[in-house]
Amino acid sequence: MKRITASVLLACLAIGLTSGLSGCGKKGSPEAPGPGDKITYPRFYPTE
C-alpha cells in the first residue's frame, strides 16, 4: 500500500512540476534586440 501511495504522490508531483513549467517561455520565433539597422551579429572576422 505504501508503494502505491508513493507512486501516486510522485506522479502528482511530476505532473505539477511539468505543468508549472509549461507556462514559462516566450512564444514565437526569437528576434534580436534593438532596431534592425543597429544589429551587428553575426559578424565576420578576418582570417589573420
C-alpha positions as CSV (number, residue, x, y, z in Angstrom):
1,M,0.0,0.0,0.0
2,K,2.9,2.4,0.8
3,R,4.4,1.7,-2.7
4,I,1.1,2.7,-4.4
5,T,0.8,5.9,-2.3
6,A,4.4,6.8,-3.1
7,S,3.8,6.2,-6.8
8,V,0.7,8.3,-6.9
9,L,2.4,11.1,-4.9
10,L,5.4,11.0,-7.3
11,A,3.1,11.1,-10.3
12,C,1.2,14.1,-8.9
13,L,4.4,15.9,-8.1
14,A,5.8,15.3,-11.6
15,I,2.6,16.5,-13.3
16,G,2.5,19.6,-11.1
17,L,6.1,20.5,-11.9
18,T,5.8,20.0,-15.6
19,S,2.5,21.8,-15.8
20,G,4.0,24.7,-13.9
21,L,7.0,24.9,-16.2
22,S,5.0,24.5,-19.4
23,G,3.6,28.0,-19.0
24,C,7.0,29.6,-19.0
25,G,8.8,30.7,-22.1
26,K,8.4,33.1,-24.9
27,K,6.1,32.3,-27.7
28,G,7.1,32.9,-31.3
29,S,10.4,32.9,-33.1
30,P,13.4,34.6,-31.4
31,E,14.3,38.1,-32.6
32,A,17.5,40.1,-31.9
33,P,17.0,43.0,-29.6
34,G,17.2,46.6,-30.8
35,P,16.4,48.2,-34.2
36,G,17.3,46.2,-37.3
37,D,19.8,48.7,-38.7
38,K,21.9,48.5,-35.5
39,I,22.3,44.7,-35.3
40,T,25.9,43.7,-35.8
41,Y,25.5,39.9,-35.3
42,P,26.7,37.7,-37.0
43,R,29.9,39.4,-37.6
44,F,32.6,38.2,-40.0
45,Y,36.1,38.2,-38.5
46,P,39.4,38.4,-40.6
47,T,41.2,35.1,-41.0
48,E,44.6,36.5,-40.0
